[in-house]
Amino acid sequence: MTIKQLTQNGAVLKNVVCSRYDGSELNAVSVLTFLFKGGETLTLSVNPNTDEIALEMPEGAALKPIEPADAVPALASAYGLLLTWSWEMKNHQGYFDAVQLELTNQALTHTKVFQFKAAASNIEIYEVNQLPLPKIR
């Protein structure tokens, strides 16, 4: 299932499995597999030749699992939330090197936004927060 289909269906995040390429730095994440209720999955990896995001499991790569709570505890805070928005992002040079996911509760009162950016054959993970605006007169 594509990111678009998962988002349109409001897939509910159940778990995230993190892995790193064998030989990568200990604090590196190379592959993320999002598991949704209903059995759907979304995999983000990095093409080591182009440093672009790939929406599939890398073929023939030796991977070591990482406990998600150890890698990025904030990801676990999104378990049970619905995938409500998604972005596939290209940089100014035309490389597909980032994905952004917004997950929200049923009442649409609690939101988590994460960005996943390819860098040096690994995935950098960011939590995006809305900045408060001052009162404008």
N, C-alpha and C positions, 0 to 999 in steps of 0.2 A: 504494500500500500504506500502511496506517495505522501509526502509531507502535506500537500494540498488536501488529499482525501482524509488523512488523519485529522487535520484541522477542521475541515467541513463537517466531519462526523463528531467533533467534540470528544475525541478519544481521551480516556481517563488514564493518567500516568500511574502505573503500579510500581515500577522499579527501574533503576538504571544500573547497567553493568558496565564497568570501566575496565579497560585493558591498556597495556603499553607494549610497544614493540620490544622484543627481547634485545637487551643492550642499550635501551633508552635510559635516560636519567631516571632516578628513583621517583622524582616528583612529576614525571611526565605522564600525560594521558594521550594515547594515540587513537583509541577507538572507544566510542560510547554507543551502547545499544539501549534504547529506551523501550521498555516493555509496557504495553498498555493492557487494560482489562479487555477481555475479548480475544487476547492472543496476538494482536497486531504488534509489530515492531518497527522501529526506525533506527537505522545504524548510521552514525557519522564516523568517518575515518579520514585520514589524510593520504592523498596520493604522494608518496615520497619523491617521485620524479618531478612533480609540478608544484608541490606544496599547496594544492587545492583541496577543498573539502570533497569527499566522495560519499555518496549516499548508499554505500554498500560495505560489506565486510571485505577487507583486503585479502586477495588470494595468496595462499602460500606463506603468509606472514606468521612468524613465530611470536605469539602474544602471551603476555603474563597478566593474569587477572589482578585487579586492584579492588580492594573493598571501597565502594562508593563513599561510605562515611569517612574513610581516610582520605580519599582523593578530593572530594568536594562535599562537605556536609550540607551545604545549602541545597544541593539537588534533592536530598531526602526530604526537605521541607516542602517539596512540590508533589510528593506522592498523594494521590487522591484528587488532584486538581485536573481540570479539563484543559486540553490544548485548544486555545481559542484564537490565537493568531500565530502566524509563522512567516518568516522572511528568509529568502535565499539571496545572499548578498554578494555582489561583485565589487572588487576594488576599482580604483581609477585606471588600472592597467588592464582591466577586463578579466581578471582571475576570480573564479568562484571560490572565495576563501573564508566565508562566514555564513552562519545560520543563526537566526534569532528565534526563540520560542517564547510565547507568552502563555502561561497557564493560570487559570482562574477557578475559584470555587463556584458551585452551582448558583449561589446568590449574586455572583459577580461583585462581591465586596472585598475579596482578597486576591491579589494578583502577584505572580512571580514572573519576572522576565529574565531569561538567560541568553547570553550570546556565546557562540562557539566559533573561535577563529583559528584557522590553520596558521601555524608558525613553526618553522624548523622541523617539519615532519611530525609535529604533535599538535594537540588541540589545546588552546588557551581558553579557559572558561571564565566568563564574567557574569556577575549579577547586575542587571541594569536597574537603577532606581530613578524614580521621577524626582526632579528638583522642585522644591516649593517655590512658587512665584511670590514676590512681595505684592502687597496691595498696590494696585495702579490707580492713580487718581486722574 
